[in-house]
Amino acid sequence: MPGPQHDPSAPTGGDGSTGPGTNWAGNHTYTAGRYVRAGSLEEAQEVIRASSKVRLLGTRHSFNALCDTEGTLLDLTGLAAEPVLDLERGMVRVAGGTPYNDVAAHLQSHGWALANMGSLPHISVAGATSTGTHGSGATNRILGAGVSRLELIGPDGELRTISRGEPDFDGSVVALGAVGAVVSLDLDVEPTYDVRQDLYAHLRWSEVVERIDEVLGSAYSVSVFGRWNDEDPTEVLAKTRLTDDRGPADWTGGIEAVPADTASLTLGAGDHITVRGTPGPWSERLPHFRGDRQPSFGAEIQSEWFVPAESAVGALRAVTDLAATTSGELADLLIVTEIRAIRADDLWLSPAQGRETVALHFTWKREPEAVLAMVRRVEDALDPYAARPHWGKVYDRLDPANHPRLADFRALVERVDPSGTFRNPMVERVLGLG
């Protein structure tokens, strides 16, 4: 398994004289003329007041130019503070630049938990929620669905808050940084719980595809790893809450979970992988990768598309057929695919807005031109299935018809940021303005 190239928790670059550097995977070099890592809220407000164009930069886990700008890149990770629990309201207040790993450790130490985590706990809360990042589980929503309040700096440099239930709230959580600079967020919490994760290996891709609903619904959080054929290994990673009586059923074909110390054929082995085979705190089992190690494959590019759950089998068959007819091109570019389920929500730009969802995630080798060409072919295959792209990953096609609340979001952005301070070409493309 390739070693990671960059630590997403360690900013690259420096001030405006040295440039902002690259994203953590090294596939995008930021082009902004100025980079500021704010040391205080007041400094952040002043930077925004004095800038005609601003984009926010967090833990640099986006794989495209969403966070870039011709103006100023503003980094708020230096404003991270200890999370503050409010148990009467069932929430924790966190600074936007705080990595999920820090939030999880704090909550676990006080006997509390989040409902779900993403694969990587290294990413910042504001960045993850703003781009629709998610974990897995047919009954679990995206990470942003756990936000109950936002505090933002507007284009005038002034602070404002918006809370769940207010008219603009559902358009302000997954907002691509276009409605303001997120300073703090309130996240829903619940009592802590334990999770056990088990790996089922040597499965057949075609058989898992045909039973994908059953597989993805068989545990609290489930991930299917494979390479779109029956020759390469297919694996299922099932994460079970100990209070949950669900468990692997007939889809395993009698296959038992592999021993905890057995290397995954798709994720590899090493101390950067979270513990399998034994129960442990949610904070140390729901992510795939440990927060105190460098994660994932490093020299990579990621893409992801979201399809309605009822269309999942058709969409998976379509990409499987594509893989079989590309003379090995897709297989040569692909490191691994991960399939996950996501519960529907009401956030306007959420990948699961208004529909139960299955996510098709691709980790590619870092070969940008070849990957983009293959991305276009995958998008062609998924076109009949109303696929939505992950905002922070590599995609080419954007069909407004697949985002029913897009017009509402455009109106919100134009109202709260009429000068376009927080926009860039990618945001304007999403808004239909570029």
VEXMI-61141 format. One record per residue (C-alpha): x, z, y; residue in three letters. Coordinates in nm, 2 decimals, padded with zeros to 4 digits. Each point is the difference from the previous one (the first is absolute). Last residue first. Example, Ala and Ser with C-alpha at 12.3 -4.5 7.8 and 13.67 -1.06 7.14 Angstrom:
VEXMI-61141
u,w,v,residu
01.37,00.71,-00.11,SER
-00.14,00.07,-00.34,ALA
//
This chain:
VEXMI-61141
u,w,v,residu
-02.01,-01.45,03.08,GLY
-00.33,00.17,00.11,LEU
-00.17,00.02,-00.34,GLY
00.04,00.38,00.00,LEU
00.22,-00.02,-00.31,VAL
00.21,-00.27,00.18,ARG
00.02,00.21,00.31,GLU
00.13,00.29,-00.21,VAL
00.27,-00.22,-00.16,MET
00.10,-00.15,00.34,PRO
00.04,00.35,00.16,ASN
-00.25,00.24,00.15,ARG
00.04,00.35,00.13,PHE
00.01,-00.07,00.37,THR
-00.27,-00.26,-00.02,GLY
-00.12,00.06,00.35,SER
-00.36,00.07,-00.11,PRO
00.12,00.28,-00.23,ASP
-00.31,00.22,-00.07,VAL
-00.26,-00.28,00.05,ARG
00.19,-00.30,-00.14,GLU
00.09,00.21,-00.30,VAL
-00.36,00.11,-00.06,LEU
-00.14,-00.35,00.04,ALA
00.26,-00.13,-00.25,ARG
-00.09,00.27,-00.25,PHE
-00.37,-00.08,00.02,ASP
00.07,-00.36,-00.06,ALA
00.21,00.09,-00.30,LEU
-00.28,00.21,-00.16,ARG
-00.09,-00.25,-00.27,PRO
00.37,-00.05,-00.11,HIS
-00.01,-00.27,-00.28,ASN
-00.15,-00.26,00.24,ALA
00.30,00.05,00.23,PRO
00.22,-00.18,-00.26,ASP
00.37,00.08,00.04,LEU
00.25,-00.20,-00.19,ARG
00.38,00.05,00.01,ASP
00.08,00.33,-00.16,TYR
00.30,00.24,-00.01,VAL
-00.08,00.37,00.02,LYS
-00.12,00.24,00.27,GLY
-00.35,-00.13,00.05,TRP
-00.08,-00.01,-00.37,HIS
-00.18,-00.33,-00.06,PRO
-00.37,-00.03,-00.07,ARG
-00.12,-00.22,-00.29,ALA
-00.35,-00.15,00.01,ALA
00.02,-00.10,-00.37,TYR
-00.02,-00.38,00.03,PRO
00.33,-00.01,00.20,ASP
00.19,00.21,-00.26,LEU
00.18,-00.30,-00.16,ALA
00.07,-00.15,00.34,ASP
00.14,00.33,00.12,GLU
00.23,00.02,-00.30,VAL
00.13,-00.35,00.09,ARG
00.06,00.10,00.36,ARG
00.18,00.31,-00.11,VAL
00.22,-00.22,-00.22,MET
00.12,-00.20,00.30,ALA
00.05,00.33,00.19,LEU
00.21,00.13,-00.29,VAL
00.22,-00.30,-00.01,ALA
00.07,00.02,00.37,GLU
00.06,00.38,00.00,PRO
00.22,00.05,-00.31,GLU
00.01,00.38,-00.03,ARG
-00.14,00.02,-00.35,LYS
-00.37,00.06,-00.01,TRP
-00.21,00.31,-00.05,THR
-00.36,-00.12,-00.03,PHE
-00.31,00.21,00.03,HIS
-00.35,-00.10,-00.11,LEU
-00.25,00.26,00.13,ALA
-00.35,00.05,-00.15,VAL
-00.28,00.09,00.23,THR
-00.34,00.16,00.02,GLU
-00.15,-00.16,00.31,ARG
-00.10,00.07,00.36,GLY
00.35,00.04,00.14,GLN
00.25,00.01,-00.28,ALA
00.29,-00.17,00.18,PRO
-00.09,00.22,00.30,SER
-00.04,-00.19,00.32,LEU
-00.33,00.14,00.10,TRP
00.02,00.34,-00.17,LEU
-00.32,00.05,-00.20,ASP
00.14,00.08,-00.35,ASP
00.00,-00.14,-00.35,ALA
00.20,00.16,-00.29,ARG
00.33,-00.15,-00.09,ILE
00.13,-00.13,-00.34,ALA
00.36,-00.09,-00.08,ARG
00.20,-00.29,-00.14,ILE
00.38,00.00,00.03,GLU
00.22,-00.31,-00.04,THR
00.37,00.01,-00.07,VAL
00.33,-00.16,00.10,ILE
-00.14,-00.34,00.07,LEU
00.20,-00.30,00.12,LEU
00.09,-00.14,-00.34,ASP
-00.34,00.07,-00.14,ALA
-00.17,-00.19,00.28,LEU
00.24,-00.30,-00.05,GLU
-00.03,00.00,-00.38,GLY
-00.13,-00.35,-00.02,SER
-00.28,00.08,00.25,THR
-00.28,-00.06,-00.25,THR
-00.01,00.33,-00.19,ALA
00.03,00.21,00.31,ALA
-00.29,-00.19,00.16,LEU
-00.21,00.07,-00.31,ASP
00.07,00.37,00.02,THR
-00.08,-00.02,00.37,VAL
-00.34,-00.14,-00.07,ALA
-00.07,00.24,-00.29,ARG
00.07,00.29,00.22,LEU
-00.24,-00.13,00.26,ALA
-00.27,-00.06,-00.26,GLY
00.04,00.34,-00.15,VAL
00.00,00.17,00.34,ALA
-00.31,-00.17,00.14,SER
-00.23,00.31,-00.05,GLU
00.27,00.22,00.15,ALA
00.00,-00.21,00.32,PRO
00.35,-00.13,00.08,VAL
00.29,00.14,00.18,PHE
00.33,-00.18,00.05,TRP
00.36,00.13,00.00,GLU
00.34,-00.13,00.09,SER
00.34,00.17,-00.01,GLN
00.35,-00.12,00.06,ILE
00.30,00.15,-00.17,GLU
00.36,00.13,00.02,ALA
-00.10,00.37,-00.03,GLY
-00.15,00.03,-00.35,PHE
-00.22,00.30,00.05,SER
00.10,00.32,00.17,PRO
00.30,00.18,00.14,GLN
-00.02,00.36,-00.12,ARG
-00.15,00.32,00.15,ASP
-00.36,-00.14,00.01,GLY
00.00,-00.07,-00.37,ARG
-00.15,-00.33,-00.10,PHE
-00.33,-00.08,-00.18,HIS
-00.20,00.22,00.23,PRO
-00.29,00.20,-00.16,LEU
00.24,00.22,-00.20,ARG
00.21,00.22,00.23,GLU
-00.26,00.07,00.27,SER
-00.28,00.04,-00.26,TRP
00.19,00.30,-00.14,PRO
00.12,-00.02,-00.36,GLY
-00.12,-00.07,-00.35,PRO
00.26,-00.14,-00.25,THR
00.04,-00.35,-00.14,GLY
00.13,-00.18,00.30,ARG
00.22,00.12,00.29,VAL
00.03,-00.21,00.32,THR
00.25,-00.29,-00.01,ILE
00.31,00.04,00.23,HIS
00.19,00.18,-00.28,ASP
00.04,-00.32,-00.19,GLY
-00.17,-00.24,-00.22,ALA
-00.15,-00.35,00.03,GLY
-00.33,-00.08,00.17,LEU
-00.09,-00.29,-00.23,THR
00.14,00.10,-00.34,LEU
-00.06,00.36,00.07,SER
00.28,00.21,-00.14,ALA
-00.09,00.26,-00.26,THR
00.07,00.36,00.10,ASP
-00.37,00.09,00.02,ALA
-00.07,-00.13,-00.35,PRO
-00.23,-00.31,-00.01,VAL
-00.37,00.06,00.02,ALA
-00.18,-00.08,-00.33,GLU
-00.12,-00.35,-00.10,ILE
-00.33,00.02,-00.19,GLY
-00.12,-00.32,00.15,GLY
00.06,00.14,00.35,THR
-00.32,-00.16,00.13,TRP
-00.21,00.23,-00.23,ASP
00.04,00.30,00.23,ALA
00.26,00.14,00.23,PRO
-00.13,00.31,00.16,GLY
-00.28,00.14,00.20,ARG
-00.07,00.37,-00.02,ASP
00.13,00.07,00.35,ASP
00.10,00.36,00.08,THR
00.36,-00.08,-00.10,LEU
00.00,-00.29,00.24,ARG
00.13,-00.30,-00.19,THR
00.25,-00.26,00.11,LYS
00.01,-00.31,-00.23,ALA
00.29,-00.24,00.01,LEU
-00.08,-00.31,-00.19,VAL
00.27,-00.24,-00.12,GLU
00.01,-00.37,-00.08,THR
00.32,-00.13,-00.15,PRO
00.10,-00.37,00.03,ASP
-00.12,-00.25,-00.26,GLU
-00.37,00.05,00.07,ASP
00.01,-00.14,00.35,ASN
-00.07,00.09,00.37,TRP
00.31,00.22,00.05,ARG
-00.13,00.35,-00.06,GLY
-00.07,00.34,00.14,PHE
-00.35,00.15,-00.01,VAL
-00.05,00.31,00.22,SER
-00.26,00.27,-00.05,VAL
-00.10,00.30,00.21,SER
-00.26,00.26,-00.10,TYR
-00.02,-00.15,-00.35,ALA
-00.19,-00.26,-00.21,SER
-00.15,-00.20,00.29,GLY
00.29,-00.24,00.03,LEU
00.00,-00.07,-00.37,VAL
-00.37,-00.04,-00.04,GLU
-00.03,-00.23,00.30,ASP
00.31,-00.21,-00.12,ILE
-00.14,-00.06,-00.34,ARG
00.06,-00.38,-00.01,GLU
00.32,00.04,00.20,VAL
00.14,00.27,-00.24,VAL
-00.05,-00.24,-00.30,GLU
00.18,-00.29,00.18,SER
00.29,00.22,00.10,TRP
00.07,00.13,-00.35,ARG
00.11,00.37,-00.02,LEU
00.35,00.11,-00.09,HIS
-00.01,00.31,00.21,ALA
-00.24,00.29,00.09,TYR
00.15,00.24,00.25,LEU
-00.14,00.34,00.07,ASP
-00.04,00.19,00.32,GLN
-00.12,00.36,00.02,ARG
-00.16,00.13,00.31,VAL
-00.05,00.35,00.14,ASP
-00.23,00.11,00.28,TYR
00.02,00.14,00.35,THR
-00.31,00.09,00.19,PRO
-00.13,-00.27,00.22,GLU
00.12,-00.16,00.32,VAL
-00.14,-00.26,00.25,ASP
00.26,-00.14,00.24,LEU
00.01,00.06,00.38,ASP
00.23,-00.25,00.17,LEU
00.27,00.02,00.28,SER
00.18,-00.23,00.24,VAL
-00.15,-00.33,-00.08,VAL
00.11,-00.26,00.25,ALA
-00.30,-00.20,00.12,GLY
-00.28,-00.23,-00.10,VAL
00.21,-00.28,-00.16,ALA
00.23,00.20,-00.22,GLY
-00.13,-00.19,-00.30,LEU
-00.35,00.16,00.04,ALA
-00.08,00.15,-00.33,VAL
-00.11,00.32,00.16,VAL
-00.16,-00.12,00.32,SER
-00.28,-00.23,-00.12,GLY
-00.19,00.27,-00.19,ASP
00.05,00.24,00.30,PHE
-00.16,-00.22,00.26,ASP
-00.35,00.15,00.00,PRO
00.10,00.36,-00.05,GLU
-00.08,00.14,-00.35,GLY
00.36,00.08,-00.09,ARG
00.20,00.09,00.31,SER
00.17,-00.17,00.29,ILE
00.26,00.15,00.23,THR
00.16,-00.12,00.32,ARG
00.34,00.05,00.16,LEU
00.10,-00.20,00.31,GLU
00.29,-00.25,00.02,GLY
-00.22,-00.27,00.16,ASP
00.01,-00.21,-00.32,PRO
-00.15,00.30,-00.19,GLY
00.19,00.28,-00.18,ILE
-00.19,00.10,-00.31,LEU
-00.14,00.31,-00.17,GLU
-00.20,-00.08,-00.31,LEU
-00.25,00.20,-00.19,ARG
-00.16,00.01,-00.35,SER
00.25,-00.19,-00.20,VAL
-00.05,00.00,-00.38,GLY
-00.13,-00.35,00.00,ALA
00.34,-00.11,00.13,GLY
00.16,00.07,-00.33,LEU
-00.22,-00.26,-00.18,ILE
-00.29,00.13,-00.21,ARG
00.01,00.16,-00.34,ASN
-00.27,-00.02,-00.26,THR
00.14,-00.32,-00.17,ALA
00.34,00.15,00.03,GLY
00.32,-00.11,00.17,SER
00.20,00.06,00.32,GLY
-00.06,-00.17,00.32,HIS
00.15,-00.15,00.32,THR
-00.26,-00.14,00.24,GLY
00.26,-00.09,00.28,THR
-00.08,00.27,00.25,SER
-00.02,00.27,-00.27,THR
00.35,-00.07,-00.14,ALA
00.16,-00.03,00.34,GLY
-00.16,00.32,00.14,ALA
00.08,00.20,-00.31,VAL
00.36,-00.11,-00.02,SER
00.14,-00.14,-00.32,ILE
00.23,00.19,-00.24,HIS
-00.28,00.10,-00.24,PRO
00.03,-00.34,-00.17,LEU
-00.27,-00.09,-00.26,SER
-00.27,00.12,00.24,GLY
-00.17,00.34,-00.02,MET
-00.34,00.13,-00.07,ASN
-00.26,00.27,00.06,ALA
00.24,00.20,00.22,LEU
00.09,00.35,-00.11,ALA
00.00,00.37,00.07,TRP
00.16,00.32,-00.14,GLY
00.23,00.08,00.30,HIS
00.32,-00.14,-00.15,SER
-00.20,-00.30,-00.13,GLN
-00.11,-00.08,00.36,LEU
00.35,00.02,00.14,HIS
00.15,-00.21,-00.28,ALA
-00.27,-00.26,00.04,ALA
00.04,-00.03,00.38,VAL
00.37,-00.04,-00.04,ASP
-00.03,-00.27,-00.27,ASN
-00.26,-00.18,00.21,TYR
00.26,-00.07,00.26,PRO
-00.07,00.14,00.35,THR
00.00,-00.27,00.28,GLY
-00.37,00.06,00.08,GLY
00.04,00.37,00.05,ALA
-00.22,00.20,-00.24,VAL
-00.32,00.20,00.03,ARG
-00.13,00.14,-00.33,VAL
-00.37,00.01,-00.09,MET
-00.28,00.20,-00.16,GLY
-00.16,00.09,00.33,ARG
00.01,00.37,-00.06,GLU
00.33,-00.06,-00.18,LEU
00.18,-00.12,00.30,ASP
00.35,-00.07,-00.12,LEU
00.28,-00.10,00.25,VAL
00.27,-00.24,-00.12,PRO
00.35,00.08,00.12,GLU
00.11,-00.24,00.27,ALA
00.10,-00.37,00.01,ALA
00.08,-00.12,00.35,LEU
00.32,-00.18,-00.11,GLY
-00.20,-00.24,-00.21,THR
-00.16,-00.13,00.31,LEU
00.20,-00.33,00.02,ASP
-00.10,-00.24,00.28,LEU
00.10,-00.36,-00.03,LEU
00.00,-00.15,00.35,THR
-00.08,-00.36,00.10,GLY
00.02,-00.32,-00.20,GLU
-00.17,00.19,-00.28,THR
00.04,00.10,-00.36,ASP
-00.22,00.24,-00.21,CYS
-00.21,-00.27,-00.16,LEU
00.31,-00.23,-00.06,ALA
-00.01,00.02,-00.38,ASN
00.10,00.23,-00.28,PHE
-00.13,00.33,00.14,SER
00.19,00.31,-00.12,HIS
00.18,00.07,00.32,ARG
-00.04,00.38,00.01,THR
-00.18,-00.02,00.33,GLY
00.02,-00.27,00.27,LEU
-00.28,-00.03,00.26,LEU
-00.04,-00.32,00.21,ARG
00.02,-00.02,00.37,VAL
-00.05,-00.28,00.25,LYS
-00.03,00.03,00.38,SER
00.21,00.32,00.00,SER
00.03,00.27,00.27,ALA
-00.31,00.19,-00.09,ARG
00.08,-00.02,-00.37,ILE
00.36,00.13,00.05,VAL
-00.14,00.28,00.22,GLU
-00.25,00.12,-00.27,GLN
00.28,00.00,-00.26,ALA
00.22,00.20,00.22,GLU
-00.28,00.25,00.06,GLU
-00.06,00.04,-00.37,LEU
00.37,00.08,-00.05,SER
00.32,-00.13,-00.15,GLY
-00.12,-00.36,-00.01,ALA
00.20,-00.24,-00.22,ARG
00.02,-00.29,00.24,VAL
00.08,-00.36,-00.10,TYR
00.02,-00.29,00.26,ARG
00.03,-00.37,-00.03,GLY
-00.21,-00.02,-00.31,ALA
00.11,-00.24,-00.27,THR
-00.03,00.23,-00.31,TYR
00.19,-00.13,-00.30,THR
-00.23,-00.05,-00.30,HIS
00.10,-00.02,-00.37,ASN
00.22,00.31,00.00,GLY
-00.22,00.21,-00.23,ALA
00.00,00.29,00.25,TRP
-00.10,-00.22,00.30,ASN
00.29,-00.12,00.21,THR
00.20,00.10,00.31,GLY
-00.15,00.12,00.33,PRO
00.26,-00.15,00.22,GLY
00.35,00.13,00.10,THR
-00.04,00.01,00.37,SER
-00.37,00.08,-00.01,GLY
00.06,00.33,-00.18,ASP
00.08,00.03,-00.37,GLY
-00.01,-00.21,-00.32,GLY
-00.12,00.14,-00.33,THR
-00.23,00.29,-00.04,PRO
00.04,00.22,-00.31,ALA
-00.32,00.08,-00.18,SER
-00.03,-00.35,-00.13,PRO
00.33,00.03,-00.18,ASP
00.15,-00.34,-00.04,HIS
00.15,-00.21,-00.29,GLN
-00.18,00.14,-00.30,PRO
00.17,-00.06,-00.34,GLY
-00.11,-00.30,-00.21,PRO
-00.15,00.10,-00.34,MET
//
